[in-house]
Amino acid sequence: MAVKKASVEIDGIEVDPSRITTDDWEITEALADSIDPDATDAQKVQASVKFLRTMFGEDFPRIKRELREKNGGKLTNEAMNTFSQHVMETLAKN
């Protein structure tokens, strides 16, 4: 289910919550895979990337580009994880 709110700025990046997919089986499956105790580290990373690609959809390349620019040309795991967490927190409030 897409959330229907006006665009918001999260960590300096414009995000349109109506374009973020949260009610999607692929997201549920990726989340489950990312915390599966029997999954390898590689499988958990693949699941996490799938989660983010599905959640952000066609905005994902732009979000990555803007995060990279904001962090001196490097997109770190910490930057992506922190941004994603802030997005989820913002969505939960709305």
PyRosetta script that sets phi, psi and omega in degrees:
from pyrosetta import init, pose_from_sequence

init()
pose = pose_from_sequence("MAVKKASVEIDGIEVDPSRITTDDWEITEALADSIDPDATDAQKVQASVKFLRTMFGEDFPRIKRELREKNGGKLTNEAMNTFSQHVMETLAKN")
pose.set_psi(1, 128.4)
pose.set_omega(1, 177.2)
pose.set_phi(2, -83.3)
pose.set_psi(2, 140.5)
pose.set_omega(2, 178.3)
pose.set_phi(3, -83.9)
pose.set_psi(3, 135.4)
pose.set_omega(3, -175.7)
pose.set_phi(4, -108.0)
pose.set_psi(4, 91.6)
pose.set_omega(4, 176.7)
pose.set_phi(5, -139.4)
pose.set_psi(5, 165.1)
pose.set_omega(5, 176.2)
pose.set_phi(6, -69.0)
pose.set_psi(6, 161.5)
pose.set_omega(6, 177.6)
pose.set_phi(7, -58.8)
pose.set_psi(7, 145.9)
pose.set_omega(7, 178.1)
pose.set_phi(8, -131.7)
pose.set_psi(8, 158.0)
pose.set_omega(8, 176.0)
pose.set_phi(9, -101.7)
pose.set_psi(9, 125.4)
pose.set_omega(9, 179.5)
pose.set_phi(10, -124.4)
pose.set_psi(10, 119.5)
pose.set_omega(10, -178.7)
pose.set_phi(11, 53.0)
pose.set_psi(11, 35.7)
pose.set_omega(11, 177.5)
pose.set_phi(12, 82.0)
pose.set_psi(12, 7.1)
pose.set_omega(12, -178.7)
pose.set_phi(13, -119.0)
pose.set_psi(13, 129.6)
pose.set_omega(13, 179.7)
pose.set_phi(14, -71.4)
pose.set_psi(14, 128.0)
pose.set_omega(14, -179.8)
pose.set_phi(15, -131.2)
pose.set_psi(15, 132.2)
pose.set_omega(15, 176.2)
pose.set_phi(16, -102.4)
pose.set_psi(16, 101.9)
pose.set_omega(16, -177.3)
pose.set_phi(17, -55.3)
pose.set_psi(17, -26.2)
pose.set_omega(17, -179.9)
pose.set_phi(18, -68.6)
pose.set_psi(18, -16.2)
pose.set_omega(18, 179.5)
pose.set_phi(19, -96.0)
pose.set_psi(19, -4.5)
pose.set_omega(19, -178.6)
pose.set_phi(20, -93.1)
pose.set_psi(20, 125.9)
pose.set_omega(20, -179.4)
pose.set_phi(21, -92.5)
pose.set_psi(21, 125.0)
pose.set_omega(21, 176.8)
pose.set_phi(22, -122.5)
pose.set_psi(22, -25.8)
pose.set_omega(22, -179.8)
pose.set_phi(23, -100.7)
pose.set_psi(23, 82.1)
pose.set_omega(23, -174.5)
pose.set_phi(24, -148.1)
pose.set_psi(24, 131.5)
pose.set_omega(24, -178.1)
pose.set_phi(25, -59.2)
pose.set_psi(25, -36.8)
pose.set_omega(25, 179.6)
pose.set_phi(26, -59.4)
pose.set_psi(26, -37.8)
pose.set_omega(26, 178.1)
pose.set_phi(27, -68.0)
pose.set_psi(27, -44.9)
pose.set_omega(27, 178.9)
pose.set_phi(28, -59.9)
pose.set_psi(28, -44.6)
pose.set_omega(28, 180.0)
pose.set_phi(29, -64.7)
pose.set_psi(29, -44.1)
pose.set_omega(29, 179.5)
pose.set_phi(30, -64.3)
pose.set_psi(30, -40.0)
pose.set_omega(30, 178.1)
pose.set_phi(31, -63.2)
pose.set_psi(31, -44.4)
pose.set_omega(31, 178.1)
pose.set_phi(32, -61.3)
pose.set_psi(32, -43.2)
pose.set_omega(32, 179.4)
pose.set_phi(33, -64.8)
pose.set_psi(33, -34.7)
pose.set_omega(33, -177.0)
pose.set_phi(34, -71.0)
pose.set_psi(34, -18.7)
pose.set_omega(34, 178.8)
pose.set_phi(35, -115.0)
pose.set_psi(35, 7.8)
pose.set_omega(35, 179.5)
pose.set_phi(36, -66.0)
pose.set_psi(36, 119.2)
pose.set_omega(36, -178.2)
pose.set_phi(37, -65.1)
pose.set_psi(37, -19.6)
pose.set_omega(37, 179.5)
pose.set_phi(38, -91.4)
pose.set_psi(38, -7.0)
pose.set_omega(38, -179.7)
pose.set_phi(39, -78.2)
pose.set_psi(39, 147.3)
pose.set_omega(39, 175.2)
pose.set_phi(40, -75.4)
pose.set_psi(40, 165.9)
pose.set_omega(40, 177.0)
pose.set_phi(41, -58.8)
pose.set_psi(41, -40.5)
pose.set_omega(41, 179.4)
pose.set_phi(42, -62.3)
pose.set_psi(42, -41.9)
pose.set_omega(42, 178.9)
pose.set_phi(43, -65.4)
pose.set_psi(43, -37.3)
pose.set_omega(43, 179.0)
pose.set_phi(44, -66.8)
pose.set_psi(44, -39.5)
pose.set_omega(44, 177.8)
pose.set_phi(45, -65.6)
pose.set_psi(45, -45.1)
pose.set_omega(45, 178.1)
pose.set_phi(46, -58.6)
pose.set_psi(46, -41.6)
pose.set_omega(46, 179.9)
pose.set_phi(47, -65.7)
pose.set_psi(47, -39.4)
pose.set_omega(47, 179.4)
pose.set_phi(48, -65.0)
pose.set_psi(48, -41.4)
pose.set_omega(48, 178.3)
pose.set_phi(49, -65.5)
pose.set_psi(49, -42.8)
pose.set_omega(49, 178.2)
pose.set_phi(50, -60.6)
pose.set_psi(50, -41.0)
pose.set_omega(50, 178.2)
pose.set_phi(51, -57.0)
pose.set_psi(51, -50.5)
pose.set_omega(51, -176.8)
pose.set_phi(52, -68.4)
pose.set_psi(52, -41.6)
pose.set_omega(52, 178.4)
pose.set_phi(53, -60.5)
pose.set_psi(53, -42.2)
pose.set_omega(53, -179.2)
pose.set_phi(54, -69.9)
pose.set_psi(54, -44.3)
pose.set_omega(54, -177.2)
pose.set_phi(55, -63.2)
pose.set_psi(55, -46.2)
pose.set_omega(55, -176.1)
pose.set_phi(56, -87.9)
pose.set_psi(56, -16.1)
pose.set_omega(56, 176.6)
pose.set_phi(57, 55.5)
pose.set_psi(57, -135.7)
pose.set_omega(57, -175.3)
pose.set_phi(58, -72.6)
pose.set_psi(58, -8.2)
pose.set_omega(58, 174.1)
pose.set_phi(59, -81.5)
pose.set_psi(59, -10.3)
pose.set_omega(59, -174.5)
pose.set_phi(60, -58.2)
pose.set_psi(60, -47.1)
pose.set_omega(60, 178.9)
pose.set_phi(61, -60.2)
pose.set_psi(61, -40.4)
pose.set_omega(61, 178.9)
pose.set_phi(62, -65.2)
pose.set_psi(62, -44.0)
pose.set_omega(62, 179.5)
pose.set_phi(63, -61.0)
pose.set_psi(63, -44.8)
pose.set_omega(63, 178.4)
pose.set_phi(64, -62.3)
pose.set_psi(64, -43.3)
pose.set_omega(64, -179.8)
pose.set_phi(65, -61.2)
pose.set_psi(65, -46.0)
pose.set_omega(65, -178.8)
pose.set_phi(66, -67.8)
pose.set_psi(66, -38.5)
pose.set_omega(66, 175.7)
pose.set_phi(67, -63.9)
pose.set_psi(67, -41.0)
pose.set_omega(67, 178.8)
pose.set_phi(68, -61.6)
pose.set_psi(68, -47.2)
pose.set_omega(68, 179.7)
pose.set_phi(69, -61.1)
pose.set_psi(69, -41.1)
pose.set_omega(69, -179.1)
pose.set_phi(70, -66.9)
pose.set_psi(70, -22.7)
pose.set_omega(70, -176.5)
pose.set_phi(71, -111.8)
pose.set_psi(71, 38.0)
pose.set_omega(71, 173.1)
pose.set_phi(72, 67.1)
pose.set_psi(72, 28.3)
pose.set_omega(72, 176.2)
pose.set_phi(73, 92.1)
pose.set_psi(73, 2.8)
pose.set_omega(73, 179.9)
pose.set_phi(74, -127.0)
pose.set_psi(74, 130.9)
pose.set_omega(74, 177.3)
pose.set_phi(75, -99.5)
pose.set_psi(75, 100.3)
pose.set_omega(75, -177.7)
pose.set_phi(76, -85.5)
pose.set_psi(76, 159.3)
pose.set_omega(76, 174.9)
pose.set_phi(77, -59.9)
pose.set_psi(77, -41.1)
pose.set_omega(77, -179.2)
pose.set_phi(78, -61.9)
pose.set_psi(78, -43.3)
pose.set_omega(78, -179.9)
pose.set_phi(79, -62.8)
pose.set_psi(79, -44.5)
pose.set_omega(79, -179.4)
pose.set_phi(80, -66.7)
pose.set_psi(80, -43.7)
pose.set_omega(80, -179.3)
pose.set_phi(81, -65.8)
pose.set_psi(81, -42.3)
pose.set_omega(81, 179.5)
pose.set_phi(82, -64.4)
pose.set_psi(82, -45.6)
pose.set_omega(82, 178.6)
pose.set_phi(83, -60.1)
pose.set_psi(83, -47.5)
pose.set_omega(83, -179.1)
pose.set_phi(84, -60.2)
pose.set_psi(84, -40.8)
pose.set_omega(84, 178.5)
pose.set_phi(85, -64.5)
pose.set_psi(85, -41.9)
pose.set_omega(85, 178.8)
pose.set_phi(86, -65.3)
pose.set_psi(86, -36.0)
pose.set_omega(86, 176.6)
pose.set_phi(87, -63.2)
pose.set_psi(87, -47.9)
pose.set_omega(87, -179.0)
pose.set_phi(88, -61.9)
pose.set_psi(88, -39.9)
pose.set_omega(88, 177.8)
pose.set_phi(89, -64.0)
pose.set_psi(89, -40.6)
pose.set_omega(89, 178.9)
pose.set_phi(90, -66.1)
pose.set_psi(90, -43.3)
pose.set_omega(90, 178.1)
pose.set_phi(91, -62.5)
pose.set_psi(91, -39.4)
pose.set_omega(91, -178.6)
pose.set_phi(92, -64.8)
pose.set_psi(92, -32.2)
pose.set_omega(92, 179.5)
pose.set_phi(93, -71.8)
pose.set_psi(93, -26.3)
pose.set_omega(93, -176.1)
pose.set_phi(94, -95.6)
pose.dump_pdb("model.pdb")
